[in-house]
Amino acid sequence: MNAGIATRRDRIARYLRLAMERTGMSAEALGRRSGVAGTTITRALDPAGETVMGGRSLDKIEAATGIAFEQPLGDLSVRYAGASGGDTVLLPEVADASALVSAGPGALPAALEGVEHHWSLARAYVQDLLCVADPGRAFVYIAADRALSPEIQVGDRLIVDMGQSGIDEGGYFLVVFAGKVVLRHLSAADHVGLCAVQTTYPTPVVQRLPVDRLTVIGRVVGQVRRL
């Protein structure tokens, strides 16, 4: 095997994995967002495979994520991060899940106003890339349990959009269930009002529950892995 091709394939695979972690997207979601076939991304994720992703596909992924392929691997940064002044928004950082459940969905915005720690993020990143229509309804939540590991690990910072509380398309959600705030992967409800609630640690477990038993706080739209 040509060493140059092997090195490029490995760099692309690492780039894709880091881009997916940084944006919180699966291979399929990244493909939909960038206009690259999900199978192309999946194959390119295997550094020992035969697929070498072309420059045009990489350009599309760069444009969709704001993450440049040629940046040093392991230190990828969102291009929008250099914004300043009025181009940034402050998102409250929440570590205490009990505060969320006690406030309730309707009282959450007021409760978040008193949070001391914030993340300063570029407005273009929050609104355009994460598709958060109203940054004032988003916050950063620190994952505290392993229910969705390895997809979401303890200590990961998750950007949660309270403006996206419906589960029509499924995804990762912060929900109140049985009096506790938990992270779960939810599917769209079926014709009898049941949705699949999935955990992955230590093995995948799926429950089918009535939608009205879950109070959705918001959808997870972004993820930052703790290093």
Sequence and secondary structure as in RCSB ss.txt:
>XXXX:A:sequence
MNAGIATRRDRIARYLRLAMERTGMSAEALGRRSGVAGTTITRALDPAGETVMGGRSLDKIEAATGIAFEQPLGD
LSVRYAGASGGDTVLLPEVADASALVSAGPGALPAALEGVEHHWSLARAYVQDLLCVADPGRAFVYIAADRALSP
EIQVGDRLIVDMGQSGIDEGGYFLVVFAGKVVLRHLSAADHVGLCAVQTTYPTPVVQRLPVDRLTVIGRVVGQVR
RL
>XXXX:A:secstr
  HHHHHHHHHHHHHHHHHHHHHT  HHHHHHHHT  HHHHHHHT TTSS    HHHHHHHHHHH B TTS TT 
  BGGGG  GGGEEEEEEE  HHHHHHHHHHHHHHHHTT   EEEEEHHIIIIIS  S GGGEEEEE    TTTT
TS TT EEEEETT    SS EEEEEEETTEEEEEEE    TTSEEEEEE SSS EEEEEEGGG EEEEEEEEEE 
  
